[in-house]
Amino acid sequence: MSVVGLRLKRALSGESALGFEEVKNKKNIAVTRSFEKMYSELYDLRERIATYAAKAATKLRK
């Protein structure tokens, strides 16, 4: 039986697959995107950066 099969068997029998002490906190987050076009206006660039920062903040809260 494969590793996935063994984990599934254990999970279905009520055995915990991961203990709480095994889950580590993330030490970093990343929200990466590429711009769809070249921006020459500072306003447009600030708007895009603010959107990415908001997405990163949402990830951080999770």
PDB file of N, CA, C and O in Angstrom:
ATOM      1  N   MET A   1       0.850  -1.177   0.000  1.00  0.00           N
ATOM      2  CA  MET A   1       0.000   0.000   0.000  1.00  0.00           C
ATOM      3  C   MET A   1       0.897   1.242   0.000  1.00  0.00           C
ATOM      4  O   MET A   1       1.960   1.262   0.620  1.00  0.00           O
ATOM      5  N   SER A   2       0.443   2.264  -0.705  1.00  0.00           N
ATOM      6  CA  SER A   2       1.231   3.498  -0.797  1.00  0.00           C
ATOM      7  C   SER A   2       1.127   4.310   0.494  1.00  0.00           C
ATOM      8  O   SER A   2       0.299   4.029   1.361  1.00  0.00           O
ATOM      9  N   VAL A   3       1.976   5.308   0.595  1.00  0.00           N
ATOM     10  CA  VAL A   3       1.968   6.193   1.762  1.00  0.00           C
ATOM     11  C   VAL A   3       0.616   6.899   1.874  1.00  0.00           C
ATOM     12  O   VAL A   3       0.062   7.024   2.966  1.00  0.00           O
ATOM     13  N   VAL A   4       0.101   7.350   0.753  1.00  0.00           N
ATOM     14  CA  VAL A   4      -1.194   8.032   0.750  1.00  0.00           C
ATOM     15  C   VAL A   4      -2.289   7.079   1.208  1.00  0.00           C
ATOM     16  O   VAL A   4      -3.177   7.461   1.969  1.00  0.00           O
ATOM     17  N   GLY A   5      -2.222   5.843   0.742  1.00  0.00           N
ATOM     18  CA  GLY A   5      -3.198   4.836   1.154  1.00  0.00           C
ATOM     19  C   GLY A   5      -3.141   4.565   2.647  1.00  0.00           C
ATOM     20  O   GLY A   5      -4.180   4.441   3.297  1.00  0.00           O
ATOM     21  N   LEU A   6      -1.935   4.471   3.197  1.00  0.00           N
ATOM     22  CA  LEU A   6      -1.778   4.255   4.637  1.00  0.00           C
ATOM     23  C   LEU A   6      -2.317   5.439   5.439  1.00  0.00           C
ATOM     24  O   LEU A   6      -2.962   5.253   6.471  1.00  0.00           O
ATOM     25  N   ARG A   7      -2.053   6.640   4.966  1.00  0.00           N
ATOM     26  CA  ARG A   7      -2.571   7.831   5.654  1.00  0.00           C
ATOM     27  C   ARG A   7      -4.099   7.858   5.619  1.00  0.00           C
ATOM     28  O   ARG A   7      -4.748   8.190   6.611  1.00  0.00           O
ATOM     29  N   LEU A   8      -4.660   7.505   4.467  1.00  0.00           N
ATOM     30  CA  LEU A   8      -6.108   7.470   4.331  1.00  0.00           C
ATOM     31  C   LEU A   8      -6.713   6.430   5.263  1.00  0.00           C
ATOM     32  O   LEU A   8      -7.724   6.686   5.916  1.00  0.00           O
ATOM     33  N   LYS A   9      -6.095   5.259   5.323  1.00  0.00           N
ATOM     34  CA  LYS A   9      -6.571   4.189   6.206  1.00  0.00           C
ATOM     35  C   LYS A   9      -6.555   4.651   7.666  1.00  0.00           C
ATOM     36  O   LYS A   9      -7.513   4.425   8.405  1.00  0.00           O
ATOM     37  N   ARG A  10      -5.471   5.295   8.069  1.00  0.00           N
ATOM     38  CA  ARG A  10      -5.363   5.789   9.448  1.00  0.00           C
ATOM     39  C   ARG A  10      -6.392   6.882   9.725  1.00  0.00           C
ATOM     40  O   ARG A  10      -7.004   6.906  10.793  1.00  0.00           O
ATOM     41  N   ALA A  11      -6.582   7.782   8.767  1.00  0.00           N
ATOM     42  CA  ALA A  11      -7.546   8.871   8.946  1.00  0.00           C
ATOM     43  C   ALA A  11      -8.963   8.325   9.081  1.00  0.00           C
ATOM     44  O   ALA A  11      -9.740   8.807   9.904  1.00  0.00           O
ATOM     45  N   LEU A  12      -9.300   7.320   8.273  1.00  0.00           N
ATOM     46  CA  LEU A  12     -10.640   6.737   8.331  1.00  0.00           C
ATOM     47  C   LEU A  12     -10.876   5.958   9.616  1.00  0.00           C
ATOM     48  O   LEU A  12     -12.017   5.796  10.050  1.00  0.00           O
ATOM     49  N   SER A  13      -9.798   5.479  10.220  1.00  0.00           N
ATOM     50  CA  SER A  13      -9.956   4.755  11.486  1.00  0.00           C
ATOM     51  C   SER A  13      -9.929   5.705  12.688  1.00  0.00           C
ATOM     52  O   SER A  13      -9.999   5.264  13.835  1.00  0.00           O
ATOM     53  N   GLY A  14      -9.827   7.010  12.417  1.00  0.00           N
ATOM     54  CA  GLY A  14      -9.879   8.001  13.490  1.00  0.00           C
ATOM     55  C   GLY A  14      -8.532   8.386  14.061  1.00  0.00           C
ATOM     56  O   GLY A  14      -8.468   9.159  15.017  1.00  0.00           O
ATOM     57  N   GLU A  15      -7.471   7.875  13.508  1.00  0.00           N
ATOM     58  CA  GLU A  15      -6.127   8.192  13.991  1.00  0.00           C
ATOM     59  C   GLU A  15      -5.674   9.526  13.399  1.00  0.00           C
ATOM     60  O   GLU A  15      -5.832   9.762  12.201  1.00  0.00           O
ATOM     61  N   SER A  16      -5.122  10.383  14.225  1.00  0.00           N
ATOM     62  CA  SER A  16      -4.678  11.691  13.767  1.00  0.00           C
ATOM     63  C   SER A  16      -3.432  11.553  12.896  1.00  0.00           C
ATOM     64  O   SER A  16      -2.489  10.846  13.252  1.00  0.00           O
ATOM     65  N   ALA A  17      -3.437  12.224  11.768  1.00  0.00           N
ATOM     66  CA  ALA A  17      -2.299  12.160  10.851  1.00  0.00           C
ATOM     67  C   ALA A  17      -1.199  13.137  11.261  1.00  0.00           C
ATOM     68  O   ALA A  17      -0.013  12.825  11.153  1.00  0.00           O
ATOM     69  N   LEU A  18      -1.588  14.300  11.723  1.00  0.00           N
ATOM     70  CA  LEU A  18      -0.632  15.320  12.144  1.00  0.00           C
ATOM     71  C   LEU A  18      -0.958  15.766  13.559  1.00  0.00           C
ATOM     72  O   LEU A  18      -2.107  16.063  13.889  1.00  0.00           O
ATOM     73  N   GLY A  19       0.059  15.806  14.373  1.00  0.00           N
ATOM     74  CA  GLY A  19      -0.124  16.355  15.709  1.00  0.00           C
ATOM     75  C   GLY A  19       0.016  17.859  15.667  1.00  0.00           C
ATOM     76  O   GLY A  19       0.613  18.401  14.737  1.00  0.00           O
ATOM     77  N   PHE A  20      -0.519  18.536  16.650  1.00  0.00           N
ATOM     78  CA  PHE A  20      -0.437  19.998  16.660  1.00  0.00           C
ATOM     79  C   PHE A  20       0.998  20.482  16.791  1.00  0.00           C
ATOM     80  O   PHE A  20       1.340  21.545  16.271  1.00  0.00           O
ATOM     81  N   GLU A  21       1.836  19.727  17.472  1.00  0.00           N
ATOM     82  CA  GLU A  21       3.212  20.152  17.652  1.00  0.00           C
ATOM     83  C   GLU A  21       4.024  20.056  16.363  1.00  0.00           C
ATOM     84  O   GLU A  21       5.097  20.650  16.260  1.00  0.00           O
ATOM     85  N   GLU A  22       3.517  19.312  15.384  1.00  0.00           N
ATOM     86  CA  GLU A  22       4.245  19.152  14.127  1.00  0.00           C
ATOM     87  C   GLU A  22       4.005  20.305  13.155  1.00  0.00           C
ATOM     88  O   GLU A  22       4.795  20.503  12.232  1.00  0.00           O
ATOM     89  N   VAL A  23       2.941  21.060  13.345  1.00  0.00           N
ATOM     90  CA  VAL A  23       2.616  22.154  12.443  1.00  0.00           C
ATOM     91  C   VAL A  23       3.415  23.387  12.857  1.00  0.00           C
ATOM     92  O   VAL A  23       3.292  23.875  13.981  1.00  0.00           O
ATOM     93  N   LYS A  24       4.225  23.875  11.942  1.00  0.00           N
ATOM     94  CA  LYS A  24       5.077  25.028  12.232  1.00  0.00           C
ATOM     95  C   LYS A  24       4.454  26.293  11.658  1.00  0.00           C
ATOM     96  O   LYS A  24       3.778  26.256  10.630  1.00  0.00           O
ATOM     97  N   ASN A  25       4.690  27.401  12.328  1.00  0.00           N
ATOM     98  CA  ASN A  25       4.224  28.689  11.824  1.00  0.00           C
ATOM     99  C   ASN A  25       5.025  29.081  10.592  1.00  0.00           C
ATOM    100  O   ASN A  25       6.218  28.796  10.490  1.00  0.00           O
ATOM    101  N   LYS A  26       4.353  29.734   9.668  1.00  0.00           N
ATOM    102  CA  LYS A  26       5.048  30.238   8.492  1.00  0.00           C
ATOM    103  C   LYS A  26       5.950  31.387   8.911  1.00  0.00           C
ATOM    104  O   LYS A  26       5.588  32.191   9.771  1.00  0.00           O
ATOM    105  N   LYS A  27       7.112  31.459   8.307  1.00  0.00           N
ATOM    106  CA  LYS A  27       8.041  32.534   8.627  1.00  0.00           C
ATOM    107  C   LYS A  27       8.027  33.630   7.572  1.00  0.00           C
ATOM    108  O   LYS A  27       8.594  34.703   7.779  1.00  0.00           O
ATOM    109  N   ASN A  28       7.382  33.365   6.446  1.00  0.00           N
ATOM    110  CA  ASN A  28       7.296  34.399   5.428  1.00  0.00           C
ATOM    111  C   ASN A  28       6.080  34.156   4.551  1.00  0.00           C
ATOM    112  O   ASN A  28       5.524  33.058   4.523  1.00  0.00           O
ATOM    113  N   ILE A  29       5.684  35.177   3.851  1.00  0.00           N
ATOM    114  CA  ILE A  29       4.593  35.078   2.895  1.00  0.00           C
ATOM    115  C   ILE A  29       5.040  35.780   1.624  1.00  0.00           C
ATOM    116  O   ILE A  29       5.940  36.620   1.640  1.00  0.00           O
ATOM    117  N   ALA A  30       4.404  35.427   0.544  1.00  0.00           N
ATOM    118  CA  ALA A  30       4.735  36.081  -0.720  1.00  0.00           C
ATOM    119  C   ALA A  30       3.470  36.234  -1.555  1.00  0.00           C
ATOM    120  O   ALA A  30       2.657  35.315  -1.650  1.00  0.00           O
ATOM    121  N   VAL A  31       3.322  37.379  -2.142  1.00  0.00           N
ATOM    122  CA  VAL A  31       2.267  37.629  -3.115  1.00  0.00           C
ATOM    123  C   VAL A  31       2.982  38.196  -4.324  1.00  0.00           C
ATOM    124  O   VAL A  31       3.415  39.348  -4.317  1.00  0.00           O
ATOM    125  N   THR A  32       3.101  37.398  -5.342  1.00  0.00           N
ATOM    126  CA  THR A  32       3.847  37.840  -6.518  1.00  0.00           C
ATOM    127  C   THR A  32       2.927  37.904  -7.722  1.00  0.00           C
ATOM    128  O   THR A  32       2.091  37.026  -7.932  1.00  0.00           O
ATOM    129  N   ARG A  33       3.086  38.908  -8.473  1.00  0.00           N
ATOM    130  CA  ARG A  33       2.325  39.083  -9.698  1.00  0.00           C
ATOM    131  C   ARG A  33       3.216  39.830 -10.681  1.00  0.00           C
ATOM    132  O   ARG A  33       4.162  40.517 -10.296  1.00  0.00           O
ATOM    133  N   SER A  34       2.896  39.682 -11.928  1.00  0.00           N
ATOM    134  CA  SER A  34       3.569  40.513 -12.925  1.00  0.00           C
ATOM    135  C   SER A  34       2.523  41.466 -13.495  1.00  0.00           C
ATOM    136  O   SER A  34       1.342  41.131 -13.582  1.00  0.00           O
ATOM    137  N   PHE A  35       2.960  42.617 -13.868  1.00  0.00           N
ATOM    138  CA  PHE A  35       2.033  43.596 -14.411  1.00  0.00           C
ATOM    139  C   PHE A  35       1.662  43.203 -15.830  1.00  0.00           C
ATOM    140  O   PHE A  35       2.497  42.727 -16.599  1.00  0.00           O
ATOM    141  N   GLU A  36       0.391  43.412 -16.163  1.00  0.00           N
ATOM    142  CA  GLU A  36      -0.078  43.029 -17.495  1.00  0.00           C
ATOM    143  C   GLU A  36       0.413  43.972 -18.586  1.00  0.00           C
ATOM    144  O   GLU A  36       0.415  43.628 -19.768  1.00  0.00           O
ATOM    145  N   LYS A  37       0.824  45.154 -18.175  1.00  0.00           N
ATOM    146  CA  LYS A  37       1.360  46.124 -19.141  1.00  0.00           C
ATOM    147  C   LYS A  37       2.301  47.072 -18.420  1.00  0.00           C
ATOM    148  O   LYS A  37       2.385  47.061 -17.192  1.00  0.00           O
ATOM    149  N   MET A  38       2.998  47.880 -19.173  1.00  0.00           N
ATOM    150  CA  MET A  38       3.897  48.878 -18.617  1.00  0.00           C
ATOM    151  C   MET A  38       3.075  50.060 -18.117  1.00  0.00           C
ATOM    152  O   MET A  38       2.214  50.571 -18.831  1.00  0.00           O
ATOM    153  N   TYR A  39       3.344  50.489 -16.891  1.00  0.00           N
ATOM    154  CA  TYR A  39       2.629  51.639 -16.329  1.00  0.00           C
ATOM    155  C   TYR A  39       3.559  52.840 -16.292  1.00  0.00           C
ATOM    156  O   TYR A  39       4.675  52.761 -15.779  1.00  0.00           O
ATOM    157  N   SER A  40       3.092  53.942 -16.837  1.00  0.00           N
ATOM    158  CA  SER A  40       3.910  55.155 -16.834  1.00  0.00           C
ATOM    159  C   SER A  40       3.416  56.158 -15.799  1.00  0.00           C
ATOM    160  O   SER A  40       4.138  57.088 -15.440  1.00  0.00           O
ATOM    161  N   GLU A  41       2.198  55.976 -15.322  1.00  0.00           N
ATOM    162  CA  GLU A  41       1.632  56.880 -14.323  1.00  0.00           C
ATOM    163  C   GLU A  41       1.865  56.330 -12.922  1.00  0.00           C
ATOM    164  O   GLU A  41       1.606  55.157 -12.651  1.00  0.00           O
ATOM    165  N   LEU A  42       2.352  57.182 -12.047  1.00  0.00           N
ATOM    166  CA  LEU A  42       2.625  56.782 -10.667  1.00  0.00           C
ATOM    167  C   LEU A  42       1.347  56.336  -9.957  1.00  0.00           C
ATOM    168  O   LEU A  42       1.377  55.406  -9.152  1.00  0.00           O
ATOM    169  N   TYR A  43       0.231  56.992 -10.250  1.00  0.00           N
ATOM    170  CA  TYR A  43      -1.047  56.642  -9.624  1.00  0.00           C
ATOM    171  C   TYR A  43      -1.405  55.180  -9.908  1.00  0.00           C
ATOM    172  O   TYR A  43      -1.790  54.443  -9.000  1.00  0.00           O
ATOM    173  N   ASP A  44      -1.278  54.766 -11.169  1.00  0.00           N
ATOM    174  CA  ASP A  44      -1.611  53.389 -11.548  1.00  0.00           C
ATOM    175  C   ASP A  44      -0.712  52.382 -10.839  1.00  0.00           C
ATOM    176  O   ASP A  44      -1.178  51.344 -10.368  1.00  0.00           O
ATOM    177  N   LEU A  45       0.560  52.691 -10.769  1.00  0.00           N
ATOM    178  CA  LEU A  45       1.513  51.802 -10.111  1.00  0.00           C
ATOM    179  C   LEU A  45       1.204  51.686  -8.617  1.00  0.00           C
ATOM    180  O   LEU A  45       1.235  50.589  -8.061  1.00  0.00           O
ATOM    181  N   ARG A  46       0.909  52.801  -7.975  1.00  0.00           N
ATOM    182  CA  ARG A  46       0.553  52.780  -6.547  1.00  0.00           C
ATOM    183  C   ARG A  46      -0.700  51.944  -6.307  1.00  0.00           C
ATOM    184  O   ARG A  46      -0.786  51.209  -5.322  1.00  0.00           O
ATOM    185  N   GLU A  47      -1.656  52.059  -7.201  1.00  0.00           N
ATOM    186  CA  GLU A  47      -2.900  51.305  -7.075  1.00  0.00           C
ATOM    187  C   GLU A  47      -2.631  49.796  -7.138  1.00  0.00           C
ATOM    188  O   GLU A  47      -3.188  49.033  -6.349  1.00  0.00           O
ATOM    189  N   ARG A  48      -1.787  49.371  -8.066  1.00  0.00           N
ATOM    190  CA  ARG A  48      -1.458  47.942  -8.198  1.00  0.00           C
ATOM    191  C   ARG A  48      -0.698  47.446  -6.970  1.00  0.00           C
ATOM    192  O   ARG A  48      -0.977  46.358  -6.465  1.00  0.00           O
ATOM    193  N   ILE A  49       0.242  48.220  -6.497  1.00  0.00           N
ATOM    194  CA  ILE A  49       1.027  47.829  -5.319  1.00  0.00           C
ATOM    195  C   ILE A  49       0.129  47.731  -4.090  1.00  0.00           C
ATOM    196  O   ILE A  49       0.299  46.825  -3.273  1.00  0.00           O
ATOM    197  N   ALA A  50      -0.822  48.651  -3.950  1.00  0.00           N
ATOM    198  CA  ALA A  50      -1.757  48.603  -2.821  1.00  0.00           C
ATOM    199  C   ALA A  50      -2.596  47.330  -2.875  1.00  0.00           C
ATOM    200  O   ALA A  50      -2.883  46.733  -1.837  1.00  0.00           O
ATOM    201  N   THR A  51      -2.987  46.916  -4.061  1.00  0.00           N
ATOM    202  CA  THR A  51      -3.755  45.677  -4.215  1.00  0.00           C
ATOM    203  C   THR A  51      -2.934  44.479  -3.763  1.00  0.00           C
ATOM    204  O   THR A  51      -3.443  43.618  -3.045  1.00  0.00           O
ATOM    205  N   TYR A  52      -1.677  44.412  -4.172  1.00  0.00           N
ATOM    206  CA  TYR A  52      -0.815  43.296  -3.773  1.00  0.00           C
ATOM    207  C   TYR A  52      -0.562  43.303  -2.270  1.00  0.00           C
ATOM    208  O   TYR A  52      -0.516  42.245  -1.642  1.00  0.00           O
ATOM    209  N   ALA A  53      -0.398  44.488  -1.694  1.00  0.00           N
ATOM    210  CA  ALA A  53      -0.193  44.587  -0.245  1.00  0.00           C
ATOM    211  C   ALA A  53      -1.431  44.111   0.506  1.00  0.00           C
ATOM    212  O   ALA A  53      -1.311  43.464   1.546  1.00  0.00           O
ATOM    213  N   ALA A  54      -2.607  44.420  -0.004  1.00  0.00           N
ATOM    214  CA  ALA A  54      -3.848  43.964   0.629  1.00  0.00           C
ATOM    215  C   ALA A  54      -3.960  42.446   0.561  1.00  0.00           C
ATOM    216  O   ALA A  54      -4.405  41.813   1.519  1.00  0.00           O
ATOM    217  N   LYS A  55      -3.562  41.860  -0.561  1.00  0.00           N
ATOM    218  CA  LYS A  55      -3.589  40.393  -0.685  1.00  0.00           C
ATOM    219  C   LYS A  55      -2.606  39.750   0.288  1.00  0.00           C
ATOM    220  O   LYS A  55      -2.905  38.714   0.883  1.00  0.00           O
ATOM    221  N   ALA A  56      -1.444  40.358   0.449  1.00  0.00           N
ATOM    222  CA  ALA A  56      -0.453  39.832   1.398  1.00  0.00           C
ATOM    223  C   ALA A  56      -0.980  39.933   2.827  1.00  0.00           C
ATOM    224  O   ALA A  56      -0.773  39.020   3.627  1.00  0.00           O
ATOM    225  N   ALA A  57      -1.653  41.023   3.154  1.00  0.00           N
ATOM    226  CA  ALA A  57      -2.218  41.189   4.497  1.00  0.00           C
ATOM    227  C   ALA A  57      -3.295  40.144   4.765  1.00  0.00           C
ATOM    228  O   ALA A  57      -3.398  39.631   5.879  1.00  0.00           O
ATOM    229  N   THR A  58      -4.091  39.828   3.759  1.00  0.00           N
ATOM    230  CA  THR A  58      -5.113  38.789   3.905  1.00  0.00           C
ATOM    231  C   THR A  58      -4.464  37.444   4.189  1.00  0.00           C
ATOM    232  O   THR A  58      -4.928  36.698   5.051  1.00  0.00           O
ATOM    233  N   LYS A  59      -3.398  37.132   3.470  1.00  0.00           N
ATOM    234  CA  LYS A  59      -2.672  35.880   3.709  1.00  0.00           C
ATOM    235  C   LYS A  59      -2.084  35.845   5.112  1.00  0.00           C
ATOM    236  O   LYS A  59      -2.105  34.808   5.775  1.00  0.00           O
ATOM    237  N   LEU A  60      -1.563  36.970   5.557  1.00  0.00           N
ATOM    238  CA  LEU A  60      -0.934  37.055   6.870  1.00  0.00           C
ATOM    239  C   LEU A  60      -1.940  36.795   7.988  1.00  0.00           C
ATOM    240  O   LEU A  60      -1.596  36.199   9.008  1.00  0.00           O
ATOM    241  N   ARG A  61      -3.168  37.237   7.800  1.00  0.00           N
ATOM    242  CA  ARG A  61      -4.201  37.048   8.821  1.00  0.00           C
ATOM    243  C   ARG A  61      -4.647  35.599   8.947  1.00  0.00           C
ATOM    244  O   ARG A  61      -5.193  35.216   9.982  1.00  0.00           O
ATOM    245  N   LYS A  62      -4.430  34.794   7.931  1.00  0.00           N
ATOM    246  CA  LYS A  62      -4.876  33.383   7.954  1.00  0.00           C
ATOM    247  C   LYS A  62      -4.019  32.544   8.856  1.00  0.00           C
ATOM    248  O   LYS A  62      -4.255  31.343   8.990  1.00  0.00           O
TER     249      LYS A  62
END
